[in-house]
Amino acid sequence: MADPVVHILVVEDEEAILRLIQYNLDAAGYAVRTQMDGAAALDDIEDNPPDLLVLDWMLPEVDGIEICEYIRESETHRHIPIIMLTARGEEEDRLRGLDAGADDYMVKPFSPKELVARIGAVLRRVRPSLARQVIEAGKLHADTERGKLSLKQGEKRVAVKCGPTEFRLACQLMEHAGHVQSRSQLLDAVWQDKELGYDSRTVDVHIRRLRKALDDAAAHAGDLIETVRGLGYRLEP
């Protein structure tokens, strides 16, 4: 079955950034439309509600915070996931954006690949029926519907033979490629039944298993997962 078409509205007043986002979301298979000011974005949302909104903060006419608040107060549009993408990176700004209703918050300059990954993660969390069935990060490719992991090697992909826990662990690292995931974050995301007493050693054991599965698929592929001493693990993007 084909993935559902996901319609994304991008609201950004800097044309170069807008086109960069549009290009990368088009390439990822999303249906993208754009607006460059807040008032036009609100009209667009009313006429044709998107499945997800990528929203700048500083906009002409109506700013991103006002748009967030409007959507979250709307009976008909409050379900729309929002990723705020802005140059305002102070903790106070992040908290204000999240308090206004953003589901995620990214700071410029940003990685287009990370934005695509964040969109997939938000959809899986907020609107799973629309989530894409594929996650890609660097050399790794995960088919979440079939539970299959593969590794790019030259012009082809080779299967990574791993268990379901290692697969979920790989997906979590892929969704946050380039960023450290602490052991507690990995425990919360991958191990659902907390009553069984899983701890940080559980994460370490399964990281070793995942690295071995990657190494079995291609020499030294396990090195894609970096141990960040005292913090956790990071997947090379």
Secondary structure, 3 states (H helix, E strand, C coil): CCCCCCEEEEECCCHHHHHHHHHHHHHCCCEEEEECCHHHHHHHHHHCCCCEEEECCCCCCCCHHHHHHHHHHCCCCCCCCEEEEECCCCHHHHHHHHHHCCCEEEECCCCHHHHHHHHHHHHHHHCHHHCCCEEEECCEEEECCCCEEEEEECCEEEEECCCHHHHHHHHHHHHCCCCCEEHHHHHHHHCCCHHHCCCHHHHHHHHHHHHHHHHHHCCCHHHHEEEECCCEEEECC
